[in-house]
């Protein structure tokens, strides 16, 4: 197993780590909405990517309807029984 002959000095350690910093974030302006977004990512405000609708935004009514309990109680209590073994 390779073992260093001398202790690495803080100067050499820091010089080695000089390239480990985080890069800057690049942003592109959306052509239609004019908002900033990351390149090759979906525009979260519109849900568009490369001219196609990827994410469909739900309206407030649809969000409220999801949170409510189902009206039919038979569907919620319905169980599936395993087939009888021979």
N, C-alpha and C positions, 0 to 999 in steps of 0.2 A: 504494500500500500504506500502511495506517495505521501510524504510528510514534508511540510515546508521547513526549510532550514532556519529561517528567521521569521519573527513576527512581522506581519504587514503593518506598516506605519499608517496613521490616520490620513496622511497626505495621499499615499498611494491608494488607500481604500476609497477615499473621496474622489480621486481622479477616475477610478474605475466606475464609480457610481454616477459620474457626471452625465451620462447618457440615459439614465434610468428615469428621468423626469417624465411627467405626463405631457403629451402633445396638446396643441391647441385644438379646440373644436371648430370645424368648418361648417358653415351654414350657407345655404343657397336660398335665394328669394323665389317663392312660388310665383309662377307666371300668372295664374288666374287670381289668387287671393292676395298676393303681395306679402304674405307672411313668411317669416324665416322658418326653414325646415332643414333637417340634415339630408345630405345627398343620398340617394338610393334608399330612402325611408318613406313611409306613408305620411302624408300630411294629416295630422290628427284633427285639425279643425274641420277639414272637408271630407276626409276619408278617401282621398284620391291618391293613386300612384300611377304614374306614366299614362295619364289620361283615362284611367279606368276607375270606376267606383269600387273600392275594396271593402271598406267598412261602411255599413249603413247605420246612420245615427238613429237611435230610438227617440220617439217623442216622449214628452212627460207622461202622457196618458198610458203609453205602453209600459213605461217603467213602473208606474203605480199599479197596473194590472198584474204584473209579475209578482209583486209583493203580497198580493191578497191570497187568501186560502181558496182552494177550489170549491166550486159550488156543489158538485156532486160528491157526496161522501162515500158512495159505493166504490168509486174508482180509487179512492185513497186507501180503503180498507181491503181491496181486492188482493188476494194472495195467490200465488201459483204453487200448486202442490206437485211434489215429485212423483213420477210414475211408480207404481207399486212394483217392487222387485219380485222376481219369480223364485 
